[in-house]
């Protein structure tokens, strides 16, 4: 499949949206952006950047993307940071913070930061700002994780770095801590023309299920996410078992190996122990996911779960809603921004609640269909890549006028 250009999105969002992006880009002018994150594959951030970067370049905003480097000790520490910022109360040793600083300093010497706007994604590279204190450009910290109840030890360590930025971006007002710098809200977004979201032939969907030996003799309930404690895959299995007492169905759990997540295999072991070789529970651990296969799993499913306990945003929800699938999601993080309970999906707070909603949607197909249709429209309105492009263009203009509430484009 050829890489889509901006004009290809006209058939999805309409001509007016594309023309608006071109007008905004003309006001932005000859600018440049550098994106920095912790991995080039796996996870929602990398997926968004793979499409956002070339589209910004097409609009005339020269955009580059670099990935911070580190050993296993660095990624163990930053995973602990991630968990801590999402509420884990673990106390980290002082050596962890020293190691974090050392890797960020090492990376700062290997990167150039000459672009007009530097966007640093999440905690892993946040301390890179320390190397650019006498800068002439703008730096923004883009936080994709749930910061509503951060571990104070880790947050107080990171806060002095974050407050050196010109602004911070969060996915929800609930994640916004008190800071001395301006804050913006950016919803993450999916690419409707990417292999993970584009239309598929039914023959490919069927062949994907056959490849992984998943029968279609009963409804399929699916969760696609990292094997991460915050995604609660063990709770998903327990909810499925509760629902299956009343409605016959299968469970599909799909996750892949991500470079900056050292916990996956340990969580996978717990998941397999909970499943106990149940023939109706299919556990797939991909060393590298194929986007069209993830797409096929979602399209083959009768219900999609995202039963997270903490969550940055969970783009898997938007992916499923875009495919008209009814979604049951944990009422955490950015999931309630996507799921309006009872209208675009169902929100739950417990294993029992998830089990009940599985039973409800399988026994009420008209309700499930309505949720899927409403959810598709919700994603079209708020969570497509074209909306993200607009926000970055507006950010460049807003940073030029930091004291103004309204910017006039003439």
PyMOL commands that set and color helices and strands:
alter all, ss='L'
color gray80, all
select helices_A, chain A and resi 6-13+15-28+44-58+72-85+94-110+126-132+152-162+173-175+202-211+229-231+233-244+264-275+291-300+315-322+335-338+351-363+365-382+385-400
alter helices_A, ss='H'
color red, helices_A
select strands_A, chain A and resi 32-37+62-67+117-121+138-142+167-170+182-185+219-224+249-256+281-286+303-306+326-330+346-348
alter strands_A, ss='S'
color yellow, strands_A
deselect
rebuild
show_as cartoon
